Amino acid sequence: MVQQTLERLAERLPTWARGWSRRRILGAFAVVLLVVVLAVSCLGGAGGRADVPVLADGADVAVDGVRSPSERSGGTLRIVAPDIDSLDPQRSYLPGVWNLMRLYTRTLVTYSAEPGKTDQLVPDLATDLGTVSEDGLTWTFTLREGVRFENGREITAPDIKYGIQRSFASDVIVGGPTYVVDLLDDPANPYPGPYSREEDDPDLSAVETPDPRTIIFRLRAPQPDFPYVLALPSSSPVPAEADTAGQYGQDPMSTGPYAITSVDPEAGILLERNPQWDAATDQVRTALPDSVVVRTGLSGLERDQALLAGSADIDIAGAGVQAATTARLTGDDDDPLLARVDDVTTGSLRVLALPTDVAPMNDPDCRAAVAATIDRQAVQDALGGASDAVRSSELWPRGLDDGPKHTDTEPDLDAARNALEACGQPDGFSTVLAVADVPASLEVADEVRGQLAEVGIDVEVRPLDPLTFYATEVGNPDIVARNGYGIVLATRTVDFPTPGSFLVPLVDGRSVRLVGNTNHARLDDPAINALVDEALTAGPASWRDVAEAVLETSAYVPLAETRIQLIAGQRLHNGVVMRPYAGYDVATAGVR
C-alpha cells in the first residue's frame, strides 16, 4: 500500500524533478514519509517523551563495552547531524561524516567495531593489514574476492587506485584529506588527477595494480601510519565509469551494506539496504536496521532535544551534548538520563603556540616565561569545568598509548619572572594573541590574557574569522609574522589515533608550509626533526622523546583536552563508542 501511494505521488512531481530515476523518486518520498511518521510517533505522548521502553545500561558502558547488546534486526536507525560537507568520500573532512560513510563506503582496512578496540585497524576490502617492505617504502595489499559495488560489478584493485587518484585533482575534488598526495606524488612531475586530458600528463606510477586483486603502494618516505591513511574514506574505491567528478557526492556508488537512495536538504538523507552487500565478506558491519534516516543541518540544541525526546537514536556530530544539556547531567544522580551517557575524552588538545619567528617569542626564555605563568585549572574553568575539559601539561592526547605520564603542572610566577630577566624583558613585553572568534576560545584567550598580565606580559586578544582562522590567518606563517601574532590559541586534533599523526604536523620543521600550515609555532629544530625521523622507524616509545623535547623549547604550551558526553537514543542497542570519531559507531548500531 505504501509503495502504491509513493508511486501515485511520484506521478505528480514538478517538472524539474521528472528526470529523476524511479529509485531516486521513491527514495525522496520515502525519506519525507519516514521523517513525518517518526516525528509524530516519537514526539507524541505525555511531555513529548517517546512511547517506547528506554534502553539504558548505565553510565559509560559503551566506552569499552556494548550498550544494550542485541542481534535484533529491522527498523529505521535515526541519525541527527549538523551540516554535512560532502557525501563524496574523497571530499569530506568531518569525522562525523566519516562515521556515516561506514554504512556505504569500504576501504582496504578500517577501524575495528570491537568494544574498547575501536582505535585499532582490521582488514576490510583487503585480506589482511598489508605487507610492508623492510625499508618501509612499499606496501602490498590483496583484495577479498566477491565484494561488489551496488551495481553488481566486482571491486578491483584499479577501482581503489582510481578513488585515490581523485584526491590529486585539487581543482575538482576539494575539501578532503590529501595525505596520499604528500606520500605518493612526485614533486618533480606532479600527477594532476584523473580529469586532466593533457597529452603529457604523468600517470600515478606510485600505485601499481599488477592484477585485479593486488595493489602496491610505493611511498616517497617511510610512513608507519600509512594503513591509517588507507582507512580514510578518501582511500575508498570509485568505479571510473560512475564518476561524475564534482557531482559524485549526489549519488556515490555504495560498497557497504546500505546505499544512498535520497538526499533532500529539508527531509534529510535516506539509506536503504544494498542487495549486493554480502555479510560473509564483511567482518565489521552488522547492518541491523532496514534503513537509515539522517536529518542534517541541525544545531547542537536541536540534536540534543531530538535525542532526549526520542526522535533520534545517534548524533554523529562528534561534539557531544551542549552546555545546557551538560548542566542537567551534572545534577541529580538519580536522573535516569545519566544511565544513557558515555563520557569520552576526544583527543582534541588546546595549545598555545608561540611562533619562534615572532619577537620576542624568538627567544626561548621569553617563551618559557609564558609557559610558567599558565594556570590550567583556571583554563579548565573557562572551558566549562571538568565535564568539558581535562587539564593537560603534556603534548600527548590521553587516549594514545606509550605517552609520557600526564602531570598537572602548577603555575610558577617566580620562574616566569626569572625567565623574563633571562630574555632581557624584566618588566614584561607586549604581544598579540590570535584566536578564533568563537565563545569558548574567546573565554580561554581572555583568561590567558589575565594570567600573563600578572607578570607584566601585556596581551592584545585579536579575534579572527573562524572560517578562515586555520586556512589563512594562522595557516600562513608569513601572515602570522607580519601581524605580530606572538601567541596562537589552537586546537590540535588527529586524523588517526597515532602519536605521529598528532606530533608531525605540529612540530616537524619540514611540515611548515605557506598554505594550511599546522606547525603554528613554526618550530624547525634540527634535533627535533632528527628525533621525528628516528620515531618513524623506531616505534611508539620514540615519539615520547619527541614530545618531551618539544616541551623543553616552550614553543607549545598544552592547556586542556576536550571532553564530551554522548547521549544514546532511547531505542539504541549495540551502542559502541567509536573513539576515532567521538560518537557511537553507526556500523554496528541497531534499534528496538
C-alpha positions as CSV (number, residue, x, y, z in Angstrom):
1,M,0.0,0.0,0.0
2,V,2.8,2.4,0.9
3,Q,4.6,1.5,-2.3
4,Q,1.4,2.3,-4.4
5,T,1.0,5.6,-2.6
6,L,4.5,6.6,-3.3
7,E,4.2,5.7,-6.9
8,R,1.0,7.8,-7.2
9,L,2.8,10.7,-5.6
10,A,5.7,10.3,-8.0
11,E,3.4,10.9,-10.9
12,R,2.7,14.4,-9.5
13,L,6.4,15.5,-9.4
14,P,7.2,19.1,-10.5
15,T,8.7,19.5,-14.0
16,W,12.2,20.0,-12.6
17,A,12.2,16.6,-10.9
18,R,10.7,14.4,-13.7
19,G,14.1,13.4,-15.0
20,W,14.9,11.6,-11.7
21,S,15.3,7.8,-11.7
22,R,12.5,5.7,-10.2
23,R,14.7,4.8,-7.3
24,R,15.5,8.4,-6.5
25,I,11.8,9.4,-6.8
26,L,10.6,6.7,-4.5
27,G,13.6,7.4,-2.1
28,A,12.8,11.1,-1.9
29,F,9.2,10.4,-0.9
30,A,10.2,7.6,1.4
31,V,12.5,9.8,3.4
32,V,9.9,12.5,3.8
33,L,7.3,9.9,4.9
34,L,9.7,8.4,7.4
35,V,10.6,11.7,8.9
36,V,7.0,12.7,9.3
37,V,6.0,9.3,10.8
38,L,8.9,9.3,13.2
39,A,8.3,12.8,14.3
40,V,4.6,12.0,15.0
41,S,5.3,8.7,16.7
42,C,8.3,9.7,18.8
43,L,7.2,13.2,19.9
44,G,3.7,12.2,20.8
45,G,2.7,11.2,24.3
46,A,2.9,13.0,27.6
47,G,5.6,15.6,27.8
48,G,6.9,14.8,24.3
49,R,8.6,11.6,25.5
50,A,8.8,8.6,23.3
51,D,6.2,5.8,23.9
52,V,8.9,3.1,23.8
53,P,10.9,1.4,26.5
54,V,14.1,3.2,27.2
55,L,17.3,1.2,26.7
56,A,19.8,2.3,29.3
57,D,22.5,0.0,30.8
58,G,24.3,2.6,32.9
59,A,26.8,5.4,32.5
60,D,29.9,4.9,30.3
61,V,29.1,1.3,29.4
62,A,29.7,1.9,25.7
63,V,33.2,3.4,26.1
64,D,34.8,0.0,26.4
65,G,31.7,-2.2,26.2
66,V,28.4,-2.5,24.4
67,R,25.3,-0.6,25.3
68,S,22.1,-2.8,25.2
69,P,23.7,-5.7,23.2
70,S,21.2,-7.4,20.8
71,E,21.2,-9.2,17.5
72,R,17.7,-7.9,16.7
73,S,17.4,-6.6,13.2
74,G,14.9,-4.3,11.5
75,G,13.5,-0.8,12.0
76,T,14.9,2.5,11.0
77,L,18.0,4.0,12.6
78,R,17.5,7.7,13.0
79,I,20.6,9.9,12.9
80,V,20.9,13.6,13.5
81,A,23.8,15.7,12.3
82,P,25.0,19.3,11.7
83,D,25.7,20.4,8.1
84,I,27.4,17.7,6.1
85,D,30.3,18.9,4.0
86,S,30.0,16.2,1.3
87,L,28.8,12.7,0.8
88,D,31.6,12.2,-1.7
89,P,34.2,10.0,0.2
90,Q,37.1,11.9,-1.3
91,R,35.7,15.3,-0.4
92,S,34.6,15.1,3.2
93,Y,36.9,16.1,6.1
94,L,34.4,15.7,9.0
95,P,34.9,12.7,11.4
96,G,31.2,12.5,11.9
97,V,30.6,12.1,8.2
98,W,33.4,9.5,8.0
99,N,31.4,7.6,10.7
100,L,28.3,7.8,8.5
101,M,30.3,6.6,5.5
102,R,31.0,3.3,7.2
103,L,27.5,2.4,6.1
104,Y,28.1,2.8,2.3
105,T,31.9,3.0,1.9
106,R,34.5,0.3,2.4
107,T,38.3,0.7,2.4
108,L,41.3,-1.7,2.3
109,V,41.4,-1.5,6.1
110,T,39.1,0.1,8.6
111,Y,38.6,0.7,12.3
112,S,37.5,-2.2,14.4
113,A,34.0,-2.3,15.7
114,E,35.1,-4.4,18.7
115,P,34.4,-2.6,22.0
116,G,37.4,-1.0,23.6
117,K,39.5,-1.5,20.4
118,T,37.8,0.9,18.0
119,D,41.1,2.8,17.5
120,Q,42.7,-0.4,16.0
121,L,42.7,-1.3,12.4
122,V,41.2,-4.5,10.9
123,P,41.1,-5.8,7.3
124,D,38.1,-4.6,5.3
125,L,38.3,-4.9,1.5
126,A,41.8,-6.4,1.9
127,T,42.5,-9.9,3.2
128,D,44.9,-8.6,5.9
129,L,46.6,-5.4,7.1
130,G,49.1,-5.4,4.3
131,T,52.7,-6.3,3.9
132,V,55.4,-3.7,4.2
133,S,58.9,-3.9,2.8
134,E,62.0,-3.9,5.0
135,D,62.8,-0.2,4.1
136,G,59.2,0.8,4.9
137,L,58.6,2.2,1.4
138,T,56.4,-0.4,-0.3
139,W,53.0,-1.6,1.0
140,T,51.2,-4.5,-0.7
141,F,47.5,-5.5,-0.3
142,T,45.4,-8.3,-1.6
143,L,41.7,-7.8,-2.1
144,R,39.0,-10.1,-0.9
145,E,37.0,-11.9,-3.6
146,G,33.3,-11.4,-4.1
147,V,32.9,-7.8,-2.9
148,R,30.8,-5.8,-5.2
149,F,29.6,-2.3,-5.9
150,E,25.9,-1.7,-5.6
151,N,25.5,-2.1,-9.4
152,G,26.8,-5.7,-9.1
153,R,30.3,-5.2,-10.5
154,E,33.1,-6.7,-8.5
155,I,35.5,-4.3,-6.9
156,T,39.0,-4.5,-8.3
157,A,42.4,-3.0,-7.4
158,P,42.1,-0.4,-10.3
159,D,38.9,0.9,-8.6
160,I,40.8,1.5,-5.4
161,K,43.6,3.2,-7.3
162,Y,41.1,5.4,-9.2
163,G,39.4,6.5,-5.9
164,I,42.8,7.6,-4.6
165,Q,43.7,9.3,-7.9
166,R,40.6,11.6,-7.4
167,S,42.3,13.2,-4.4
168,F,45.0,14.5,-6.7
169,A,42.5,16.6,-8.7
170,S,42.8,19.6,-6.4
171,D,40.8,21.8,-8.9
172,V,37.8,19.5,-8.8
173,I,37.9,17.3,-5.7
174,V,38.3,19.9,-2.9
175,G,37.9,19.7,0.8
176,G,39.1,16.2,1.7
177,P,42.3,15.0,3.2
178,T,45.4,14.9,0.9
179,Y,47.7,12.5,2.8
180,V,48.0,10.3,-0.3
181,V,49.2,13.3,-2.4
182,D,52.0,14.0,0.1
183,L,53.0,10.4,0.4
184,L,52.7,9.2,-3.2
185,D,53.2,12.2,-5.6
186,D,56.4,13.0,-7.4
187,P,57.2,16.7,-6.7
188,A,59.3,16.8,-9.9
189,N,56.5,15.6,-12.1
190,P,53.2,16.1,-10.2
191,Y,50.2,13.9,-11.1
192,P,47.2,16.2,-11.9
193,G,44.4,13.7,-11.2
194,P,42.2,11.6,-13.5
195,Y,40.3,14.5,-15.1
196,S,43.2,16.2,-16.8
197,R,43.5,15.4,-20.6
198,E,46.8,16.9,-21.4
199,E,48.9,14.6,-23.7
200,D,52.0,14.7,-21.5
201,D,50.1,14.0,-18.2
202,P,52.0,11.6,-16.0
203,D,50.5,8.5,-14.5
204,L,50.3,7.9,-10.8
205,S,53.1,5.4,-11.0
206,A,53.5,5.2,-7.2
207,V,50.4,2.9,-7.2
208,E,50.5,-0.3,-9.1
209,T,47.8,-2.8,-9.9
210,P,49.5,-5.9,-11.4
211,D,46.3,-7.9,-11.3
212,P,42.7,-7.2,-10.3
213,R,43.2,-8.3,-6.7
214,T,46.7,-6.8,-6.0
215,I,47.5,-3.2,-5.2
216,I,51.0,-1.9,-4.4
217,F,51.9,1.5,-3.0
218,R,55.4,2.9,-3.3
219,L,55.9,5.8,-0.8
220,R,58.3,8.6,-1.1
221,A,59.4,8.1,2.5
222,P,58.7,5.6,5.3
223,Q,55.3,6.2,6.9
224,P,54.2,3.6,9.5
225,D,50.8,5.3,9.7
226,F,50.1,4.6,6.1
227,P,47.4,1.9,6.8
228,Y,45.5,4.6,8.7
229,V,45.6,6.8,5.6
230,L,44.1,3.9,3.7
231,A,41.3,3.6,6.4
232,L,40.1,7.1,5.5
233,P,37.1,7.2,3.2
234,S,39.2,9.2,0.8
235,S,41.0,5.9,0.0
236,S,37.8,4.1,-0.9
237,P,37.2,2.6,-4.4
238,V,35.3,4.5,-7.1
239,P,34.3,3.0,-10.4
240,A,35.6,5.3,-13.1
241,E,32.6,4.7,-15.3
242,A,30.3,6.0,-12.5
243,D,32.4,9.0,-11.5
244,T,30.7,12.4,-12.1
245,A,33.6,14.4,-10.8
246,G,32.5,17.2,-8.6
247,Q,28.9,15.9,-8.6
248,Y,29.8,12.4,-7.4
249,G,28.6,13.1,-3.8
250,Q,25.0,13.4,-5.1
251,D,24.8,9.6,-5.7
252,P,28.0,7.9,-4.6
253,M,28.4,4.2,-5.5
254,S,27.9,2.1,-2.4
255,T,30.3,-0.7,-1.4
256,G,28.8,-1.2,2.1
257,P,25.5,-2.6,3.4
258,Y,23.5,0.5,2.6
259,A,23.1,2.7,-0.4
260,I,22.0,6.3,-0.5
261,T,18.6,6.5,-2.2
262,S,17.6,10.1,-1.5
263,V,19.3,13.3,-0.5
264,D,16.9,16.1,0.4
265,P,18.0,19.4,2.1
266,E,14.8,19.5,4.1
267,A,13.9,15.9,4.8
268,G,17.5,14.6,5.1
269,I,19.3,11.5,3.7
270,L,17.8,8.1,3.3
271,L,19.9,5.0,3.1
272,E,18.4,1.6,2.3
273,R,19.8,-1.9,2.1
274,N,22.3,-2.6,-0.6
275,P,21.3,-6.0,-2.1
276,Q,24.9,-6.5,-3.4
277,W,26.4,-6.4,0.1
278,D,27.4,-9.9,1.4
279,A,27.8,-10.2,5.1
280,A,30.3,-13.1,4.6
281,T,32.8,-10.6,3.1
282,D,32.4,-8.0,5.9
283,Q,33.7,-8.7,9.5
284,V,32.9,-5.2,10.7
285,R,29.4,-4.1,9.8
286,T,26.3,-5.8,11.3
287,A,23.7,-4.0,9.1
288,L,20.9,-4.5,11.6
289,P,18.4,-1.7,10.6
290,D,16.4,-2.0,7.5
291,S,17.0,1.7,6.7
292,V,18.8,4.7,8.0
293,V,17.5,8.3,8.0
294,V,19.9,11.2,8.6
295,R,18.4,14.6,9.5
296,T,21.1,17.2,8.7
297,G,21.7,20.9,9.4
298,L,20.5,20.7,13.0
299,S,22.0,22.9,15.7
300,G,23.5,21.3,18.8
301,L,20.5,22.1,20.9
302,E,18.2,20.7,18.2
303,R,20.2,17.5,18.1
304,D,20.1,17.2,22.0
305,Q,16.3,17.7,22.0
306,A,15.8,15.0,19.4
307,L,17.8,12.5,21.5
308,L,16.1,13.5,24.7
309,A,12.6,13.4,23.1
310,G,13.2,10.0,21.5
311,S,13.0,11.2,17.8
312,A,16.7,10.4,17.2
313,D,19.0,7.5,18.1
314,I,22.5,8.8,17.4
315,D,24.1,12.2,16.9
316,I,27.2,11.9,14.7
317,A,28.5,15.4,15.2
318,G,31.3,14.2,17.5
319,A,30.8,17.3,19.7
320,G,28.8,15.8,22.5
321,V,25.8,17.5,24.1
322,Q,25.5,21.2,24.5
323,A,26.2,23.2,27.7
324,A,22.5,23.3,28.7
325,T,22.3,19.6,28.5
326,T,25.6,19.1,30.3
327,A,24.2,21.1,33.2
328,R,21.4,18.6,33.5
329,L,23.8,15.7,33.5
330,T,25.7,17.1,36.5
331,G,22.6,17.5,38.6
332,D,20.5,14.8,40.2
333,D,22.5,11.5,40.5
334,D,19.1,9.6,40.3
335,D,18.2,11.2,36.9
336,P,17.6,8.1,34.6
337,L,19.2,10.1,31.8
338,L,22.6,9.5,33.3
339,A,22.3,5.8,32.5
340,R,22.3,6.8,28.8
341,V,25.5,8.9,28.9
342,D,29.0,7.9,27.8
343,D,31.8,10.2,28.8
344,V,34.6,10.5,26.2
345,T,37.9,12.3,26.0
346,T,38.2,13.3,22.4
347,G,41.9,13.7,21.7
348,S,41.4,17.3,20.7
349,L,44.1,19.2,22.6
350,R,44.1,23.0,23.1
351,V,47.5,24.5,23.0
352,L,49.2,27.9,23.0
353,A,51.6,28.1,20.0
354,L,54.4,30.6,20.4
355,P,55.7,31.4,16.9
356,T,59.5,31.1,17.1
357,D,60.0,33.8,14.3
358,V,57.9,36.5,16.0
359,A,59.7,38.7,18.6
360,P,60.1,38.3,21.5
361,M,58.9,34.7,21.1
362,N,62.0,34.0,19.1
363,D,63.8,34.0,22.4
364,P,63.2,30.6,24.2
365,D,63.4,32.3,27.6
366,C,60.5,34.7,26.7
367,R,58.5,31.6,25.7
368,A,59.4,29.9,28.9
369,A,58.0,32.9,30.8
370,V,54.6,32.4,29.2
371,A,54.7,28.6,29.8
372,A,55.5,29.1,33.5
373,T,52.6,31.5,34.0
374,I,49.8,29.4,32.8
375,D,47.2,28.2,35.3
376,R,45.5,25.2,33.7
377,Q,42.8,24.9,36.5
378,A,41.6,28.4,35.5
379,V,41.7,27.5,31.8
380,Q,39.6,24.4,32.6
381,D,37.1,26.5,34.4
382,A,36.9,28.8,31.4
383,L,36.1,25.9,29.2
384,G,33.2,24.8,31.4
385,G,34.9,22.8,34.1
386,A,35.9,19.2,34.4
387,S,32.8,17.9,32.5
388,D,34.1,19.7,29.3
389,A,37.9,19.6,29.6
390,V,40.7,17.7,31.1
391,R,43.8,19.6,32.1
392,S,47.0,18.6,30.4
393,S,50.6,19.6,30.7
394,E,51.7,17.1,28.1
395,L,51.8,17.4,24.3
396,W,50.1,14.0,24.0
397,P,46.4,13.1,24.0
398,R,45.4,10.8,26.8
399,G,43.9,8.2,24.5
400,L,47.3,7.4,22.9
401,D,49.4,4.7,24.4
402,D,53.1,4.8,25.4
403,G,53.0,8.5,26.1
404,P,54.6,10.5,28.9
405,K,53.0,10.3,32.3
406,H,50.3,13.0,32.4
407,T,51.1,15.7,35.0
408,D,49.2,18.8,36.1
409,T,51.9,21.4,36.3
410,E,51.1,24.4,38.5
411,P,51.9,28.0,37.5
412,D,55.2,29.3,38.8
413,L,55.2,33.1,38.7
414,D,58.7,33.3,40.2
415,A,60.1,31.1,37.5
416,A,58.2,33.2,34.9
417,R,59.8,36.4,36.2
418,N,63.3,34.8,36.2
419,A,62.7,33.8,32.6
420,L,61.7,37.3,31.7
421,E,65.0,38.5,33.2
422,A,66.9,36.0,31.2
423,C,65.3,37.1,27.9
424,G,66.0,40.7,28.6
425,Q,62.4,41.7,29.4
426,P,62.4,42.1,33.2
427,D,59.3,44.3,33.1
428,G,57.4,42.1,30.6
429,F,56.5,42.8,27.0
430,S,53.6,43.2,24.7
431,T,52.3,40.7,22.2
432,V,49.1,39.7,20.2
433,L,47.1,36.6,20.8
434,A,45.3,35.3,17.7
435,V,42.1,33.4,18.5
436,A,39.2,32.1,16.5
437,D,36.1,34.3,17.2
438,V,34.0,31.7,18.9
439,P,32.8,31.9,22.5
440,A,34.8,29.0,24.1
441,S,38.1,30.1,22.6
442,L,37.5,33.8,23.5
443,E,36.9,32.7,27.1
444,V,40.2,30.9,27.2
445,A,42.0,33.8,25.5
446,D,40.7,36.3,28.0
447,E,41.7,34.0,30.9
448,V,45.3,33.7,29.4
449,R,45.5,37.4,28.9
450,G,44.7,38.0,32.6
451,Q,47.2,35.4,33.8
452,L,50.0,36.8,31.7
453,A,49.3,40.3,32.9
454,E,50.3,39.2,36.4
455,V,54.0,39.0,35.3
456,G,53.9,42.1,33.1
457,I,53.1,40.5,29.7
458,D,50.5,42.7,28.0
459,V,48.4,40.7,25.6
460,E,46.1,42.1,22.9
461,V,43.4,39.4,22.2
462,R,42.7,39.6,18.5
463,P,39.5,37.6,17.4
464,L,39.7,36.3,13.9
465,D,37.1,34.8,11.5
466,P,36.7,31.2,12.5
467,L,36.0,30.2,8.9
468,T,39.5,31.4,7.7
469,F,41.3,31.1,11.0
470,Y,43.3,27.9,10.2
471,A,43.2,28.1,6.4
472,T,44.8,31.6,6.1
473,E,45.1,33.7,9.2
474,V,47.3,31.3,11.3
475,G,47.7,28.8,8.5
476,N,50.1,31.1,6.7
477,P,53.2,31.7,8.8
478,D,54.1,34.8,6.8
479,I,50.8,36.4,7.9
480,V,51.4,35.4,11.5
481,A,54.8,37.1,11.4
482,R,53.5,40.2,9.6
483,N,50.8,40.7,12.1
484,G,53.0,40.0,15.1
485,Y,50.9,37.1,16.5
486,G,53.2,36.1,19.4
487,I,50.6,33.6,20.7
488,V,48.2,31.5,18.7
489,L,45.4,29.6,20.6
490,A,44.9,26.5,18.5
491,T,43.3,23.1,18.8
492,R,45.2,20.0,17.5
493,T,43.0,17.1,16.6
494,V,44.4,14.0,14.9
495,D,43.0,12.3,11.8
496,F,44.0,8.9,13.1
497,P,45.0,7.7,16.6
498,T,48.8,7.6,16.5
499,P,51.5,9.7,18.1
500,G,53.0,10.5,14.7
501,S,49.7,11.8,13.4
502,F,49.4,14.1,16.3
503,L,53.0,15.4,16.5
504,V,54.5,15.5,13.0
505,P,52.2,18.3,11.6
506,L,52.7,20.2,14.8
507,V,56.4,20.0,15.4
508,D,58.3,18.8,12.3
509,G,60.1,21.8,10.8
510,R,59.7,20.2,7.3
511,S,56.0,20.4,7.7
512,V,55.9,24.2,7.7
513,R,54.1,25.5,4.6
514,L,52.6,28.7,3.4
515,V,49.1,27.3,2.9
516,G,47.3,25.3,5.6
517,N,50.3,25.3,7.9
518,T,49.7,23.3,11.1
519,N,53.1,23.9,12.7
520,H,51.7,27.0,14.3
521,A,54.9,27.7,16.3
522,R,57.0,27.5,13.1
523,L,59.2,25.2,15.1
524,D,62.2,24.0,13.0
525,D,64.7,22.4,15.3
526,P,67.2,20.1,13.6
527,A,67.5,17.9,16.8
528,I,63.7,17.5,16.9
529,N,63.5,16.8,13.2
530,A,66.1,14.0,13.7
531,L,64.0,12.6,16.6
532,V,61.0,12.5,14.3
533,D,62.9,10.6,11.7
534,E,64.0,8.1,14.4
535,A,60.5,7.7,15.7
536,L,59.2,7.0,12.2
537,T,61.2,3.8,12.1
538,A,61.8,3.0,15.8
539,G,58.2,2.8,17.1
540,P,55.9,4.4,19.7
541,A,58.3,4.9,22.6
542,S,60.5,7.2,20.5
543,W,57.5,9.6,19.9
544,R,57.6,10.2,23.7
545,D,61.1,11.6,23.2
546,V,59.8,13.9,20.5
547,A,57.0,15.2,22.7
548,E,59.3,15.9,25.7
549,A,61.9,17.6,23.5
550,V,59.3,19.9,22.1
551,L,58.1,20.9,25.6
552,E,61.6,21.9,26.5
553,T,61.5,24.5,23.7
554,S,58.3,26.1,25.2
555,A,57.2,26.6,21.6
556,Y,53.9,24.9,22.6
557,V,52.1,25.1,25.9
558,P,49.5,22.4,26.3
559,L,46.3,23.5,28.1
560,A,43.4,21.0,28.1
561,E,41.9,18.2,26.2
562,T,38.2,18.4,25.1
563,R,35.9,16.1,27.0
564,I,32.3,15.4,25.8
565,Q,29.3,13.5,26.9
566,L,27.4,11.3,24.4
567,I,23.7,10.5,24.9
568,A,22.3,7.3,23.5
569,G,18.9,7.5,22.0
570,Q,16.1,5.6,23.8
571,R,15.9,2.8,21.3
572,L,19.6,2.4,20.5
573,H,21.1,-1.1,21.0
574,N,24.6,-2.4,20.2
575,G,25.9,1.1,21.1
576,V,29.7,1.1,20.9
577,V,31.8,4.3,21.2
578,M,33.9,4.8,18.1
579,R,36.8,6.7,19.6
580,P,38.3,8.0,16.3
581,Y,35.0,9.6,15.5
582,A,33.9,10.6,19.1
583,G,30.5,9.1,18.6
584,Y,28.6,5.8,18.5
585,D,29.6,3.5,15.7
586,V,26.9,3.6,13.1
587,A,28.2,0.3,11.5
588,T,27.1,-1.8,14.5
589,A,24.1,0.2,15.8
590,G,20.6,-1.3,15.9
591,V,17.2,-0.1,17.2
592,R,14.4,-1.7,19.2
